[in-house]
Amino acid sequence: MLTIKNLKKNYGKRAVIKDLNLEIKAGEIYGLLGANGAGKTTTINIICNLIEADSGTIEINNKKVSQGTKKYVGVAPQENLLYKNLSCQENLKFYGRIYGLDGKKCDRRIAETLAAVNLSDRAKTPVESLSGGMKRRINIAIALIHEPKLVILDEPTTGLDIETRYEIWQLIEDLKKQGTTILLTTHLLDEAQRLCDRIGIIKEGKIIAEGSLNELRKLIPAAEIVIIKTKETEQAISRGKELGFCHRYYGNDLAFWLPEKLELRETLELFANINLESISRKDVDLEHIYLELTKNGI
């Protein structure tokens, strides 16, 4: 669906995109993760033909990016593109006409997209009267109005409460079930872990790792992670080194990478000479992988 090869983009002497390569398959949710300034927004702007790359190629639906490929892409940016004084229906009609929809076809797509985002009953409601979650759903509906092949969701749940986040997650999962191909950017690692079929981690304009969560887990030489709370930190680290365990800090939490899963009793025995306040076990998840790749550069 989307193929990017050897993409490069400089702003003056600053290289923003450095030989970036990725491929998004039809019908999948692909998560693009990276810190601010890593190159996500520039990549999206090139995909949308808003700016030109210095070199490299992008193909959408087997066609090189151009004015003609804009019809294949729908974008729901982080900031809602809504006219607050217009109703949901009127907003969708405005954007539908921009994409060349009119008459019965436009009316049909408005009804279909409102149904897709579960807002059919709010068709005539002014946007300014909607909740934050509903506004975000209408923002996504605008990205869907012209039946694009690829939908880009840029930080779709930023600033939303947890209940509303779940609503948007369900919407995204429903879109996938309908065959929609989605490029998702997010700073919420639990969101990417839950929704994405594959994940690409971008750093300084390059994809430094890519794959399913299980494939990315293979980059961390640990079967599980044990988190220890103790006032005897140095002694715990020393004991971990004796056992051959790599240690990391996740926030204020002292963690050890265990090469194999152990029963809690067995782990306690290994640290029997340390006065522990608590100990817990965790599977390796996207947070650990992301931090290791972006901070420690494995």
C-alpha angles and dihedrals in degrees: 000000000000124000124180120185129186093335117185132178130172130188102205106308093339115100108215099170117033117190094316119188129181141142128206117200123221113270098014133115109232118193119210109198129184145124122273107286094025092117104263097124094044090051091051092048090053092048089052091048091240092126132017126243119233090228142342131065138267123193126189117191088350093304126111114248112269140128086288094060094057089088089062094058131070120188130199103187125203090254111063114248094213136135101223096204093054125079123247089257093050092049091052092046091052093052092040090059090050086059091049099259118142143154120007094348091059092046090050093051092047090054092045096048093046088053091047091057094039095245103113090121091056097053094119097034116114111247092233088066094056128098120249092259093050091050089053090050092051088049088057090045089058089056089054100044096097096043096248123196092224127035120198115204111191111198092327097182103035111137095010125124119249096260092052091046089058090052092053091045090054090049091052091048090050091051090053091051088055090056099258116154111223134195107197126192117190143153090208105095094190088056093053092044092053100042110029128090090195133010132208120197113208124199126174092348099310135095103243097179136008139177146080118315091260091050092049091049088066088068090068113069094218135101091199142350123240118202117204131192115200141136088226093073098150092048090050092050090048091051090048091054091051088055092047094247120149112225131209138175117234102190102310093335119110108217135184127205110228116202091213136022115261134189112258089246090056092050091050090052091054090056095036093127092056123085100234125195093190142342130199138176128225137179116241105267138178093275092062093044094047094048092047094050098043100037106029100026103224 
